[in-house]
Amino acid sequence: MIVIETALGIAQACAESSRPLGLVPTMGALHDGHLALVKRARQENQTVVATIFVNPTQFGPQEDLAAYPRDRERDLGLFRQQGVDLVFTPAVDEIYPPGFDTWVDVGALGDRLEGARRPGHFRGVATVVTKLFTLARPDRAYFGQKDGQQLAVIRRLTRDLNLGLEIVAVPTVRDPDGLAQSSRNAYLTPSQREAAPVVYRALRRAEELWNNGVIDAGQLRAEVKAVLEAEPLVESIDYVSVAGGESLEELDQLPRSGQIRAMVSVAVMMGRTRLIDNVILE
Ligand code: PAF
């Protein structure tokens, strides 16, 4: 495994690597969700490139950039075990050199749901992901379904900018009690951790209703909300959304047939930890 810190270095190494090349962008603090991305990339590509970059432009002024967990040696060890070929670990200046001022903005899609709560977040994500795509020129890139809106944003920019790579969505990795794995779960107190699976239970309720023929999106939102509200450690509910899977526009009714998929997503605060999760109804 070769670790590369410069933009020029990773671009050259990728250009010289065997194809297909799969890219796994991360911010480090690796958990099983990240490893599932790497495993899938390893199965499908000749070369696997992973990145570790805590991207400052996707954090808001009130967010936890300084406190974001970082453990480079542990992360590199895990990538090595999974057979990653190249790891890109740039410093901030390497991605955003002095004078950098070109941004990728996906419009309304980035302003809904997480974007409404975290203004500018998806502009930061879209910009860094576009830069990583331009440097590595991957054939495929791997992202977790857990961050469903991020996935929709990356699919949109890939299509709108004709980047010509395949975006692969990897199913959410969950703890045995259903909690979706996330680097931020480390912030939960023991009692919050015990209560946190309520998020997935609420989403399962939507799936159950859908499987029983309910197509009224308002009813799904209300029932999901009721499950969340029954848990006293849920301090607030940021949103319960039932939206079209590509545009993330809120739906009135769920489509029973055809190509359109719906995403049910929620964001709640538990103490100072924000938990997000989603399921796809198809
Ligand atoms: O999902 C993440 O870890 C980040 O948002 C990403 C895609 C690596 C961009 O910084």
Boltz pocket constraint, residues with backbone or C-beta under 6 A from the ligand:
constraints:
  - pocket:
      binder: B
      contacts: [[A, 25], [A, 26], [A, 27], [A, 53], [A, 55], [A, 58], [A, 124], [A, 125], [A, 128], [A, 129], [A, 147], [A, 150]]
      max_distance: 6.0
